[in-house]
Amino acid sequence: MCRWYVDSVPIRIYRNTPTTSATYPKFKPMTIYGSVWNGDSWATRGGQDKINFAYAPFVVTFSKFYVDACKIGQTTLPTCYTNPSRNWWANYALSNTEKKLYRFYTKRYTVYNYCNDYPYRFPTQPLECKDTPW
């Protein structure tokens, strides 16, 4: 399960399920990157919210950024990768409080979610969107 938190609130959850046949985070290395891009023609309630370029340049900063994962970058696989009992993220469950926070904040503040962008962008809903996040 991949979980993204902002200020201790889960805002994005992606699970490995039989539906998605996902290979990460268990069997495929991942990287993390951030970017700023102009998606106001499609990713902002169907183009209703336009970017105000008077506020440019747009800058993204991260503070107290923490990744809790199995770091792979050596020539041999580290113990956390080869020993399944150390892969705590494979079966980690959200608490009831985290579930409530996730529902509240994603419903109230999510401007764009690709899972809801069908039939406009995708002919059918992506497979991973059909599963509950927990």
C-alpha positions in Angstrom: 0.0 0.0 0.0 1.3 3.5 -0.9 0.0 6.3 1.3 0.6 10.0 1.1 0.1 12.1 4.1 0.0 15.9 4.5 0.1 17.1 8.1 -0.7 13.6 9.4 -3.8 13.3 7.2 -3.9 10.6 4.5 -4.7 12.3 1.2 -3.8 9.6 -1.4 -3.9 5.8 -0.9 -3.0 3.1 -3.5 -3.2 -0.5 -2.6 -1.8 -3.6 -4.4 -4.8 -5.7 -5.1 -5.7 -8.6 -7.4 -7.7 -6.1 -9.5 -4.7 -3.8 -10.1 -2.0 -6.5 -10.3 0.4 -3.8 -9.0 4.0 -4.8 -8.6 5.0 -2.0 -6.2 6.0 -1.3 -3.6 6.9 -4.9 -3.1 8.7 -5.9 -6.3 9.5 -2.7 -8.2 11.6 0.2 -7.1 9.9 3.6 -6.9 11.1 7.1 -7.0 9.6 10.3 -5.6 9.5 13.6 -7.5 7.4 16.7 -7.5 6.5 19.1 -10.2 4.3 22.1 -11.0 2.4 21.9 -14.3 -0.5 23.7 -16.0 -3.5 21.4 -16.0 -6.2 24.1 -15.9 -7.7 23.0 -19.2 -8.7 19.6 -17.8 -7.6 18.9 -14.2 -9.5 21.7 -12.4 -13.2 20.8 -12.4 -13.2 20.5 -16.2 -11.2 23.7 -16.7 -13.5 25.9 -14.6 -10.6 27.0 -12.3 -7.9 28.8 -14.3 -4.4 29.4 -13.2 -3.6 33.1 -12.3 -0.2 33.6 -13.8 0.1 37.0 -12.0 1.3 34.9 -9.0 4.2 33.3 -11.0 6.8 32.1 -10.5 5.2 29.1 -8.8 7.4 27.4 -6.2 7.0 24.2 -4.4 8.8 23.5 -1.2 8.8 20.5 1.1 9.6 20.7 4.8 9.9 17.9 7.3 9.6 15.5 4.3 9.9 11.9 5.5 9.9 8.7 3.6 9.5 5.4 5.4 10.4 2.7 2.9 13.0 0.1 2.0 15.9 2.0 0.3 17.3 0.1 -2.6 20.4 1.5 -4.3 23.0 -1.1 -3.6 24.3 -3.9 -5.7 22.6 -6.5 -3.5 19.1 -6.3 -2.2 18.8 -5.0 1.4 17.3 -7.1 4.2 14.2 -5.0 4.3 13.4 -6.1 0.7 14.3 -9.8 1.0 12.7 -10.4 4.5 8.9 -10.1 4.1 8.4 -9.6 7.9 10.2 -6.3 7.6 8.0 -5.1 4.8 5.5 -3.5 7.2 3.8 -1.5 4.4 2.5 -4.6 2.7 -0.3 -5.1 5.2 -0.5 -1.8 7.1 -4.1 -0.7 7.7 -5.4 2.8 8.3 -7.0 3.5 11.7 -10.7 4.5 11.8 -9.6 8.1 12.5 -7.4 8.1 9.4 -10.3 6.8 7.3 -12.5 9.5 8.5 -9.9 12.2 7.8 -9.3 10.8 4.4 -13.0 10.8 3.5 -13.5 14.4 4.9 -10.4 16.0 3.3 -10.6 14.3 -0.1 -14.3 15.1 -0.4 -13.9 18.7 0.6 -10.5 19.7 -1.0 -9.8 17.4 -3.9 -10.1 19.5 -7.1 -9.2 16.7 -9.5 -9.1 12.9 -9.2 -8.4 10.9 -12.3 -10.6 8.1 -10.9 -13.6 10.3 -11.6 -12.4 11.4 -15.0 -14.3 9.0 -17.1 -15.8 8.9 -19.7 -14.1 12.2 -20.5 -10.4 11.2 -20.2 -10.7 7.5 -20.0 -13.3 5.3 -21.7 -13.8 3.3 -18.4 -12.8 3.9 -14.8 -9.2 2.7 -14.2 -9.1 -0.6 -12.4 -7.4 0.6 -9.2 -10.2 3.2 -8.8 -12.8 0.4 -8.4 -11.2 -0.9 -5.2 -11.8 0.8 -1.9 -8.6 2.5 -0.5 -8.5 0.1 2.5 
